Amino acid sequence: MLRPLLLLLWAAVLCCTVVQSAVAQKGTLTKYAIRTRNGNVKGYVEYLPPGFDDSGKTQYPVLYFLHGLGEKGWGSYEEMDEVLNTYLCQWLKTHDVPFVVLAPQDHSGYWTGNDNNDLQAFVTWASQEYKGVIQPTQQHLAGFSSGGYGIKDYIIANTPACRAFSTFTLMSTNLATAEGYVKNIVDNDQYVWIFHGDKDINPNRMSEAEGFHNKLYALDSTRTRFTAFVDVAHASWIYVYNNDGKKRKQLTGTIDGTTFYPWTEADPDPDWYTWMIRHGKAPVNAKAPFALALSNHVLEEGFKADTLVGDLTADGLEPMAFTLPASTGDNDAFMVEGAALTVRESLSPGTYTVVVKATNVIGATEKTFEITVNKKEEEVIVGNEQGAGARAVAVYPNPLQGRMLSVRTGSDRGVIDAIELVSTQGVTLHRTVGQSADGIVAVDLGDLPAGIYVVRLFHRQATVQQSRLVKTN
């Protein structure tokens, strides 16, 4: 993520011109003035949950929260207090949620404007600024009063960014002009929760939201909820983010064609935030894991426990988790930490089978890998080991990565006459004749494919050593 370093943030605070942070119970609230963070197109308040990790290893649900007319402003440092010190952001000073919350400020309050100032522009900017820490399958949009107008227009526009959202929460707002667009919600695999007070008046009378709900309910009743608080006027939102609405009297059943949703302590979701997370979805073109790969398949005996075998990778939607199904193949001898495959203990030479499972929110796939543990090659004594002409010969590195193989032949030019590389079918692929003054011959094997080969060393036209060579890439 492109999140500024904490020291830079505090430096800005000391200048009193750019941002202001408020330490929440455990999470952190920070206000950013417009154009002070990598060109942010709106001033906004950022909430980061407890233990926030900006390394990219952890991804979080994101909630965009749109204010009403009373909090409008141009996003200056001072005006951002209207957002920081009211409603959801004020509540987050003493409470925590498992979300990244972004609460921008709009100068009109209705979230409309040119391409550089509307809701779409902020979502586009934030998607890049927080890329890597925002979970693509958990993008949520909520707005109250005129903030709901912005969401209504967003649903009608049906842009790619709009289609990526999982849920829309609309509180005390007017949805009349969006009634003809409810099919977008179904087609985009999205969910809507509408909150209203039964005593709200024009232009946000409850009936102005019922039509949208009723048409969507007729298409797919699982896609929409309508919760109406009794004797509440234009203020339903103050009972949502804090879970207090469960305790208020509500309309129930079906009244004049509108089916209401009772939000009570008996609800299967303990709070509004859990409902949003439960309705996460996959973005367009997201895929289950595929093309699993392991960076290395070969070890040489004598390694210690916890030795790295190689790194696992897969294509598909992030985040992705790698696991080893228990009691499958030789999985009990290995373990996965993140994307690193390691051995639990030293293994004797041989071939081991490892089944790796990669999982994301779309699905899962498994692939079987063979891990080879080679017997450590020992030096071969050429000549009479008691005599002055005896030489120790070694071939290395083995396994070989790259193209250069080294052979230590001894300083005596008469020890090794030739070096051959032979396929497992007995075909000679490479032959080097001659010696090196320092007793080490560098053999360039070129673009030799990965595989198993045989290296033969000759002395006076007779084979004096034959070693298996593993080429890994």
N, C-alpha and C positions, 0 to 999 in steps of 0.2 A: 504494500500500500504506500501511497505517496504522503502518508501522514507526517507532518513536520516533527522533528525531534523535540522531545519534551523541553530541552533547554531553550530551544528557539521560541517555543510557545511562552515560556516564562519570561524570556527577554521582551517579547511583544507585550506581555501584560505590564511589565515595568514601564514600558513606554506609554501605556494607557491609550493606545490608539487602535489596536487591532483586535485583540481577543480578551476575553475574561473567562477564567475557569472557576467553577464552583465544585468542591469535592462533595460528592453525594455520599450516601451511607457507605457505599463501597464503590459504586460506579462514579463516573466523572462527567460533569456538564461543562461545555465550553461554548461561548458565543463567538462567532466570527462575523466581522463586518464585511459588507460586500466588497469584492475585488481584493481581498487580503489573503486569500489562500488559493494559490494557483489559479487565479482568475475566476473564483466562484461568482456565478451570475446573480446570486441573491445572498443577502446576509442570512445566517442560519445558526441554530443552536444544535450542537452535537452532543449526544449522550453515548458514552461507551460503557459497557457492562463491567462488573467486577472481574479482575484478572484479564482484562482485554489483551489479546496477543496480536500485534500488528506485523508479525513475521510472515504471514501468509499461510502458516500451518493450520490455523483455525479460521473457520468462516462462520459468520453470524447472520441470523435473520435481520432484516432491516425494515424499519417502520418509518415511512414519511408521514408527518403529521402537519396538516394544513389548518391554520387559524382562521378566525372570522374577521368581521369588519373592525372590531374593537382593538385588534392587535396589528392592524396594517401599518406599514412604514416602508421606507426606502432601504432598509438594511444597514443604516449607519450604526456605529458603535453604541450610541445612546439609545436609538430606537429599538435595538434588539432586546432591550430589557422588557419590552412589551410581550415578547415571546418567552424569554428566560424566566420571568417571574409570574407567570400565569399558568393555570390549568395543568396539562401533562408535565411540562418542564418543571413547574414549581413542585409538583408531586414527586418527581424523580429526584429531587434534592434529598429526600428522606426514604425513598424506596428504590428497589432495583428490579430490573426486568432483563431477560436473556436476549435482548435486542440491541443492535445499533439503532438509535433513534435520530432522525434528521428532521428538524422543525424549521423550515425556511420562513422568511418574511416576504409578503407581497405588498407592493405599493398601492394596488387597487383594492385588495381584499377579496377580489373575485377570481384571482389567478388567471387572468387573461392578459394578453399584451402581444408585443411583437415577438419574433423568433428568439430574441436574446433575453427576454424578460419573463416568459411565461413558465408554467409548471413543467412543460416538456423540456425546456432548456435546463432547468435545475436538475431534473432527473437524469438527463444526458450527462451533465457535468459530474454529478455525484457518482454515477455508474462507473466513470473512469477514475475519479479520485479515490474511490473506495474499492476499486477492483482488486480482487484477491482476498478481501476480508468479508465482503458481502456474499452471502450464500445465494446463488442464482435461483434456487428453487424456493426461496423464502423472502419474497419481496411483497410488502404490504403497504397500502395507502389508506389513510384515514383523514377525514376532514369534518369540521362542524360549521354549521350556518353557511356563510358564503364560501368557506373552504370546501364544503360539499358541492358547491356550484362548479368549482374547479375540477373535481372528480367527475361530475356529470359530463362536463365538456370533454374530458379525457376519454370517458367511455364512448362517447359519440365519435370522437376522432379516431379511436381504435388504432393508434400507431403501434409499431412493433414494440416500443418501450412499454406502452400501456398493456399490450397483450402479455408481457412478461410478468405482470403482477399476479399474485395468487389471490389476494382478497381486497375488497373495498369496504370500508366502514364509513357510513354516511349518517351524520347526526344532526337533527333539526335543520333539514335542508329541503330544497325544492327540486324534484326530479322529473317534473312533468314533461319537459322537452326530450327526455331520454327514453320515454316509454317505447318508442319505435325501434330502439337499439338493444333491447334486452337479449336478443339472440347472440349478441357479441359475447355476453357473459358465458353462455353455454358453450359456444364455439371455442372460446379461449380457455376453457376449463378453470373458471374463476368462481369465487363465492362472494356474496354480498350480505352484510348485516346492517340493517337500518334501525336507528334508535330515534324515537320522537317523543315529544310530550303531547298528550291529548288536548292540552289547552293552548298550543302554539297558534299563532295568528298569521295572517298574510304578511309577507309573501311566502311564508314557510308553514302554512297550514298543513296539518298531518295528511289531509286528503291529497295534497300535491306530491306526496311520496308514495301513497298507497297504490296508485295506478301502476307505477314502475314495478313495485313488489308483486302485485297481482298478476301482471303479464308474465313476469319471470317465473313466478310460482306455478303458473299454468304450463309453462314449458318444461320446467324441472324443479319440483318442490324442494329438492335438496340444495339448490343453489342460493336460496335467499331466506333470510330471517327478518321479521319485523317485530321489534320490541317497543311497546308503547307504555310510557309511565303515566299513571293517573295523576291528575291535578298538577302536572308540570307544564310550564309554558316553554319559552325559547331557551332551554338550558339542559337538554337531555345529556349532553356530553359530559357534564360534571359528575354523572353517575356511572360512566363507562370505564375510564382508564384506572379508576381506583376500586372497581368492583362493587361499589356501593349500590348499584342498581338492583342487585339481587335482593336487597332488603326492601325495595320500594314496591308499592302496589302497582300492578300492571293490568292492562287489558288482556283477556285470554279468550281462547276459542276462535271461532269465525264470526265476525260482525260485519254485516252489509257487504259480504264478499271478500273481506280481508281476513286472512288467517294470521293470528298473532303468535309470536314465539314467547313463551314464559321463561324468563331468565331468573332462575332461583338457585338456592343452595343445592338443590338436587341435580343441577346441570352436570352432565358428564365431564365438562371442561371446568376446572376450578376457577378460571378467569378468562377474560377476553384475549389475553396474550396466548394462552394455550390453544384457544380456538383458531387463532391465526396460524400458529405453527402446525396444527393438525391439518390445515388445508393448504400446506405448501404444495407446489407443483413443479413440474419440469419445464424449463424454458423451451421454446421452439427449437427443434432439431437436436435436442439433447439425446445422448446415446448411452446405453449400458456399456460397461467396460469391454474393450476388445483389444486385440493385438498385444496380449501380455508378453513381456520380454524380461529376461534376466541378463545382466551385464556380464556375468562370468559363470562358467559351469565346471571349472577344474580347480582342484586343490592338490597340494603335494603333502604327503604324510608328514606327521610331526608337528602340525599346527596345534595351537592351544584352543581351549574352549572359548566361545564367543568370537571366534574368528569370522570376519566378514567373507561370505561367499560372493555376493554381488548385490547390486541394486535392482529392485523391481520397478517396472514402468508399465503403463497401459494407456491406451487412448480411451476417450470417453469423457463424460461430464465429471468435473471435479466438484466437491472433494471426493476422494476415492480411498477406500480402506483395503489393505491386503491382509489376509489371514491364511493360516494353515489348518485345514479341516483335521480334526483329531483322528488318530488311529487310521490314517490313510497313507498308504505307501510307507515311506520312511520318515514321515513328517515329525514323529516324536523326537528325532535326532536333530531337528532344526527349529528355529524360531524366527519370527518376524517382528522387528521394531520399526514402526513407520513403514518405510519402503526398503529397509535393509534386511536381507536374508542372511542369518548367521547360523553357526553350528553350536549346539549345546555343549558338546564335548569333543575331544579328539576322536577321529574315526580311522579305522584301518583301511588300507587300500581296497578299492572296489568301486562299484557303481551304485548310487543311491537314487531313489525315486522320490521327488518332492512334488506334491500337488498344492498349487497356490490358487487361492480364491480372491478375486478382486470384486468389490461391491461399491455401488453408489446408489442414489435414490431411484435410479431408473431400473436397475437390475444387477445381476451378478454373473460372472463367468469364471470357469476354472481352467487351468492349464497344467499339464504335467511336465516337469523338467527333470533331466538326468544330471546328477552331480557326480563327477568322477574324482576319486581320490587316488592319485598316482603314487606308486612306490617311489620313494626318494632315490634318485639315480646316484649310484656310488661311483667313485673314480675307479678306473681300471689301470692296473699296473702293467705296463708294456715292457718286456724284457725281463731279465733276472733281477728281482727286487732287491737282491743282496749286492748286485753289481753296480758299478758307477754309471752304467748306461740306462738304468731303470728310469722310467718316466711315468708320472701319473697323468691320465687323460680325462678330461671332463667336457661335457656338452651342456651349455646353458645359454639363456634361461630356459627352463622347461617346467611348466607350459610357456610357450612363446607368444607374446603379444607384439605385433609389429612385423618387421621383415628381416631384422638383423639377428643372426644366430652366431654365437661365439663358441669356438672349440679350443680348449687349452691342450696343446699337443706336446709341450715340453720344449726346451731350448735346443735340443739336438735335432738337426735337420733330418736325421735319418729315422726319427721315430714314426711320424705319420706322413705317408706319401699322398693320400687322396681322401676326400670326404664326399660321400654320396648321400643324396636324399632320395628315398625310395617310397613309393605308395604301398598301401597294404596289399595291393594286387601284384607287387613285385616289379612295378615299372619304375625305372630310374628317371627321376624328374630333374635332378640337378647333380653336377659333379664338379668339385673344385680340386685342382692339382696345385701343389706348391706349399711353401711354408712361410711363416712369419718370423722375422728376426727375434721378436720377443716371445715366441712360443705360443702365441694366441692368433688363431685364424678367424677373421670376421667373414661370415658367409651371408651374402645378400640373397634372400629367398624370393625377392620380388613380391608380387601380389598373390602369394600362395593362399588358397582358400583355407578356412578353418577346417580342422580334421585331425586324424591320427596318421602319423608318418613314421618311417624308420630311418634313422641316421646310421650309416655304416662308415667306420674308420678303417683305412687300409694301411698296412705296413709291408713293404716289399710285395705288393699285389695280393696280400692275404688279409682277410678281415680280422682285425684284432678287437674290435668292439662294435656291438650293434645295440642301439638304444631306441626306445620308443619316444617320439616327439609329439607333443600335443600342441597344435596351433589353435589359438582361441579366437583370433580375429585377423 
